[in-house]
Amino acid sequence: MRQFPKNKLAQLVIKSCENFNINTVVISPGSRNAPLIIGFNGSKDIETLSIVDERCAAFFALGIAQQTRKPVALVCTSGSALLNYYPAIAEAFYSNIPLLIISADRPAHLIDIGDGQTIRQENVFENHILYNANLGYENDEINIKKAFKIAINKKGPVHINVPFDEPLYETEIIKYTKEEVVEEVKTSLIDEIPLDVDELQKYADIWNASTKKMVLVGSHFPDKLLQTQLAHLVKDPSVLVLIENTANVSHSKFINSIDKLIFPLGDDELEKFQPDILISLGGLIVSKKIKQHLRKYKPKHHWHTDAKRAFDTFHCLEHHFKVSSQLFFSQFFFLTKPVDSSYQDYWLQKKDVRLKKHQEFIENCAFSDLKVFSKLLISIPSKSQLQLSNSSIIRYSQLFDVNKTLRVFCNRGTSGIDGSTSTAIGAAFSVKENTVFITGDISFFYDSNALWNNYIPSNFRIIIINNGGGGIFRFIPGPKESNALDYFETPHNLTAEHLCKMHNFEYFIVNNEAELDEQLSNFYEESKLPKLLEIFTPREENDQILKAYFNNLKE
Ligand SMILES: Cc1ncc(C[n+]2csc(CCOP(=O)(O)OP(=O)(O)O)c2C)c(N)n1
């Protein structure tokens, strides 16, 4: 026997969540969603969390789902509450993260008649959602099941909109036992349908005839099989593997700082770098330089491997292998052979040259964002999870070798600055290991409600590089030469100190290199409270130093 909301639609939604083994629901307060709140709170199988600000709640849920790769449910009331989920929904859509959005609504006859807290909720996320289940019509049960299966199998956001008439708070005791998962859900490689071998052979023939092949890996969840496969690929001297830090793979023969390699190249060298074949995999690419390069010096063949979708990022996509990269490589390796070539070796030698230049410069450079980064990345304890905000933070990180035991994540689906802290906190909440989050000041203050959250583990660490504004706008061409730099950079004198007091973080401050060394020596030690380190860097010098760094890379 169990207490349920009296409302049958609420019962159906809650039972479906249990049957599909949803572990977590993040609830934001309201009255229209009372049947769902009461019902989920009565569930033994589902953990309920309470976060007031819906934008933060959604990014927090995204952080959990990013780690568990299982859908996390979100529940909110009607009206603008729901719209605050949109930034995280768009991020989930482009980053392939499963989210189950459950919104309470008024019944159809109360929409657009002047009722309070009422907007047009059905299909409101239409452009960035994998499925809309608008309940209250026919086939509610079928629609709900479809939403769950799509979120799980296709790894993305789905929206279930649930109209509730009053009364909202009534409950009933009913006999209830959880049913087993209603339908088989596909979650692993063995569920995939392999590629047709004859078809694949045609591509393997092109591959085997080429001496210049590039494999570009964007953001990817850490995966041992993929790591092994990519390590196998670089045994072939005609293959160059380019990775980003968020790809979570490593090897001494991978090119990991793409911009560092490309920036100094002249036209002759860029032509030399141009591959015949490009295989891309993983999520969206951070490196602007490689995007520019491959759009200008297009490979003859661009193939993308992904079970779900392929973007034509370089305007020359020839083929989409609609399977996971792991399945693709496991089939492809049967058909391919190493080819004699100097392609890989030539660029690995260049990589070494750049590294020497890099080290020389960093050793001697003044206190700045760049210098801070060089110290931060080596200070992070092994096996931590590293969460990065957008803007120059993710870009600086790409200039350095990151300890290969770290797992690195960043919201690159939409590259927003609006939910990085909330995402990092959700991710930290869902894993046991230490989580370190490095962020810019504007991104941090934008999402400061992320700290309004009772689930922040004590081993969570925030590091703010406070350069007094959006430092990226001093670096990229355009804003500085315009008459409106302040509107891009948005300079300020804010500090995180008072937020730390309000939200129970230990606060540390750094203004120079010596203080940085001192603070980093014990910043990661165990503590009762989570900690925040705010590093002030010289706003007007950072971009000069970064420009000098890139110029110095030139031979
Ligand atoms: C939601 C959202 N609004 C605006 C932007 C545009 N934008 C990109 S970077 C940036 C400034 C970020 O500043 P900060 O976090 O301090 O990082 P820094 O550039 O100093 O490294 C802005 C406003 C964005 N990416 N996302």
The ligand as a MOL file (V3000), in Angstrom:
LIG
                    3D

  0  0  0     0  0            999 V3000
M  V30 BEGIN CTAB
M  V30 COUNTS 26 27 0 0 0
M  V30 BEGIN ATOM
M  V30 1 C 24.6470 32.6110 -21.8590 0
M  V30 2 C 25.7550 33.2820 -22.6110 0
M  V30 3 N 25.7360 34.6270 -22.7460 0
M  V30 4 C 26.7460 35.2530 -23.3920 0
M  V30 5 C 27.7960 34.5420 -23.9150 0
M  V30 6 C 28.9100 35.2630 -24.6660 0
M  V30 7 N 30.1740 35.2000 -23.9040 0 CHG=1
M  V30 8 C 31.1460 34.3420 -24.2510 0
M  V30 9 S 32.4540 34.4550 -23.2740 0
M  V30 10 C 31.7800 35.6660 -22.3480 0
M  V30 11 C 32.5520 36.2760 -21.2050 0
M  V30 12 C 33.0740 35.2600 -20.2420 0
M  V30 13 O 33.8660 35.8730 -19.2740 0
M  V30 14 P 34.5860 35.0320 -18.1310 0
M  V30 15 O 33.7120 33.9520 -17.6780 0
M  V30 16 O 35.0400 36.0020 -17.0910 0
M  V30 17 O 35.7960 34.3560 -18.8520 0
M  V30 18 P 37.1020 34.9940 -19.5350 0
M  V30 19 O 36.7050 35.4530 -20.8850 0
M  V30 20 O 37.5830 36.1060 -18.6910 0
M  V30 21 O 38.0270 33.8430 -19.5840 0
M  V30 22 C 30.5100 35.9790 -22.8330 0
M  V30 23 C 29.6470 37.0350 -22.2430 0
M  V30 24 C 27.7720 33.1220 -23.7550 0
M  V30 25 N 28.7360 32.3350 -24.2030 0
M  V30 26 N 26.7560 32.5380 -23.0870 0
M  V30 END ATOM
M  V30 BEGIN BOND
M  V30 1 1 1 2
M  V30 2 1 2 3
M  V30 3 2 2 26
M  V30 4 2 3 4
M  V30 5 1 4 5
M  V30 6 1 5 6
M  V30 7 2 5 24
M  V30 8 1 6 7
M  V30 9 2 7 8
M  V30 10 1 7 22
M  V30 11 1 8 9
M  V30 12 1 9 10
M  V30 13 1 10 11
M  V30 14 2 10 22
M  V30 15 1 11 12
M  V30 16 1 12 13
M  V30 17 1 13 14
M  V30 18 2 14 15
M  V30 19 1 14 16
M  V30 20 1 14 17
M  V30 21 1 17 18
M  V30 22 2 18 19
M  V30 23 1 18 20
M  V30 24 1 18 21
M  V30 25 1 22 23
M  V30 26 1 24 25
M  V30 27 1 24 26
M  V30 END BOND
M  V30 END CTAB
M  END
